Amino acid sequence: MTEGPSYGFDTLQIHAGARPDPATGARQTPIYQTTAYVFRDAEHAAALFNLQEVGYIYSRLTNPTVAVLQERVATLEGGVGAVCCSSGHAAQIMALFPLMAPGRNIVVSTRLYGGSITQFSQTIKRFGWSAKFVDFDDLDAIAAAIDDDTRAVFCESIANPGGYITDLDAVAKVADKAGLPLIVDNTSATPYLCRPIDHGATLVVHSMTKYLTGNGTVTGGVVVDSGKFDWSASDKFPSLSAPEPAYHGLKFHETFGPLAFTFHGIAIGLRDLGMTLNPQAAHYTLMGIETLSLRMQRHVENANRIASWLENHPAVDQVTYAGLPSSPYNDRVARICPNGAGGLFTVALKSGYEGCVKLVDSLEIFSHVANLGDTRSLVIHSASTTHRQLTEEQQIAAGAAPNVVRISIGIEDADDLIADLDQALAKASA
Ligand SMILES: *Cc1c(COP(=O)(O)O)cnc(C)c1O
């Protein structure tokens, strides 16, 4: 399809980045299951390696199936380019890699996916990086946490597991004032519900494992660049603004302008870190994205109904869904997530930790799994699983207290889901 920012989301989710295969006319994007690509001649090969010509060299760097997915997600997010990665966690490292160096830090929200809390609080220390965790509803605290060594601000749009909505416009202003990029993990919202770049985000990361693919078949991630950040405005981002020693002194920002981050991600990030998405996985994700808006509409519709029902159930202490009028985040829905507050929330039970364990063991349609964003309804007791590595204080700050279960509402019949929850809640409170 030719460029058309005037096309609507439903059209772009099917067509962006794709065109009939030039070799065969195949209408669906083929799975280019190949490692390498034949160079036309030695001159062509040299031009590709010099980044003077864009083309395919080796599938650790680029692959035609993956390239369609990159363009599709970049288009849906309103970015200029995207780099697909082998998982959401890989995408987070790939987003930080060009910005960071030993001794540098990031300022991140306390309300994150449990795995991200562990990645940022523990694992990145091995690279000499660190993270400062702050309540992102407290804008002064974000500003106060930023120091001379800070290189990025990181949060989730709809935060896992509680479904809290971050005031992206306000957080972007704080990052902007400090001359720092804002990175937003848009996994739980997807570009159908929220477009972080429209609210000031510099980079958007996704775990495509979740709603983008939508049916629990692959792991994948992506980093989307808005193309709007001026990497040369300060000397804080030498990998992008100064001669890059890892690419014979190429100056990425000067050479590629708004595509600097994307080119760096492929030419250095994928080349040297190798967190590449494979073409088969890209195919599954492309299939999923074709129906993204339809699925998200149903996720939201079901979540609204089920969250309201749960809120009035005698066994339930609290429901965190931002789509509920009782949520302190309800007034952010229309501004940040105009198409709805997503399908993810937590439920606190009066019967505590034991009740939660009984609930997950009694549900029949809901699967007890460490995943979210599937067509199937899923449930997890975070405190005994995904957030188990954290202290109770961290669990509570992350919205995963011991008496809380996380629910990812699928696209099944809402009546069936309510009946299943009803019978399981009866057992959990018995
Ligand atoms: C699952 C998830 C991740 C990690 O993604 P993987 O694909 O599992 O590596 C990161 N952020 C959020 C919000 C997630 O839900």
The ligand as an SDF file (V2000), in Angstrom:
LIG
                    3D

 15 15  0  0  0  0  0  0  0  0999 V2000
    4.8660   -9.2840   28.9430 C   0  0  0  0  0  0  0  0  0  0  0  0
    5.2850   -7.8870   29.1110 C   0  0  0  0  0  0  0  0  0  0  0  0
    6.6180   -7.4940   28.9280 C   0  0  0  0  0  0  0  0  0  0  0  0
    7.6950   -8.4800   28.5630 C   0  0  0  0  0  0  0  0  0  0  0  0
    7.4600   -9.0060   27.2990 O   0  0  0  0  0  0  0  0  0  0  0  0
    7.9420  -10.4730   26.8410 P   0  0  0  0  0  0  0  0  0  0  0  0
    7.4690  -10.5550   25.4320 O   0  0  0  0  0  0  0  0  0  0  0  0
    7.3230  -11.4630   27.7570 O   0  0  0  0  0  0  0  0  0  0  0  0
    9.4440  -10.4350   26.9630 O   0  0  0  0  0  0  0  0  0  0  0  0
    6.9380   -6.1710   29.0860 C   0  0  0  0  0  0  0  0  0  0  0  0
    6.0060   -5.2610   29.4320 N   0  0  0  0  0  0  0  0  0  0  0  0
    4.7230   -5.5930   29.6300 C   0  0  0  0  0  0  0  0  0  0  0  0
    3.7300   -4.5480   29.9930 C   0  0  0  0  0  0  0  0  0  0  0  0
    4.3170   -6.9220   29.4790 C   0  0  0  0  0  0  0  0  0  0  0  0
    3.0310   -7.2440   29.6840 O   0  0  0  0  0  0  0  0  0  0  0  0
  1  2  1  0
  2  3  1  0
  2 14  2  0
  3  4  1  0
  3 10  2  0
  4  5  1  0
  5  6  1  0
  6  7  2  0
  6  8  1  0
  6  9  1  0
 10 11  1  0
 11 12  2  0
 12 13  1  0
 12 14  1  0
 14 15  1  0
M  END
$$$$
